[in-house]
Amino acid sequence: MEQCTLAVAANPSQRNARVKAHLRRGLACEKLERFQEAKEDFKLVIELDPTNHIASSALIRCAKSTQIRS
């Protein structure tokens, strides 16, 4: 997860690198059940790449997991 954060910081102007890093960090947060952090990353990925189906699906999963925990 830290590597993804470093990748985002190192490549702020490279859109594809940012999408990939945020997506991977979001997936890692999801596995760690840090759903709020994951949702933030997935939302950013969708802003940068609205056609990213992995982020869209993951955002839905996180939203459902958050509802179940509440």
N, C-alpha and C positions, 0 to 999 in steps of 0.2 A: 504494500500500500504506500509506503514511503517513497518507493521508486517512482510510482505514478505521480506523486506530488512533485517530486524533483523534475520529472519529465515535463510537467505543465509549466513549472517555473523556468526551465531551460529553453522551452520552445513556445513562448507566449504568442508569437505571430504566425506559427504554423498550425493552421486549422486542423489538418488531419492528425497531427501529433497530439493536439489537445483533445480531440474527439476520442482517440484511442486510449489516451491516459485516463481521461475522466470515466470512460466506459469501464476500463479495467478496475479502477479504484472503486467505482460504484458496485461492480460485481463482487469485489473483495469485501466491501462493507456489508453487502447483502448477506454473504456467507457468514459474516461475524455477527449478524443480526443487529447491525447498526443501521436500521432502516431509514432514519431521518437523513443521515449523511449520504446514504446510497441514493435516496430520492433526489437530493440536491444535485448530485453528479449526473444522474440520468436526465434530469430536467435540462441541465446545461448541455448535455450531448444532443438532446432533441432540439434545443435552440440552435446549435451549431450545424446539426444535420437532421432536419425534420424527417428524413426517410429512414432513419436508423431504427429498424424493427426490434433489434435486441434491446435497446434502451427503452423503447415503448413498452415492450412486454415486461421488462424488469421493473419499470415504474409501476405498472399495474400489480405485479406480485408484491412489491413493497407496500403499496397502499393497502392491499388485502391483509398482509401480515400485520400492519399497524392497526387496522380495524379489529383484527382478531385479538390482539394483545390488550386493547382498550376495554 
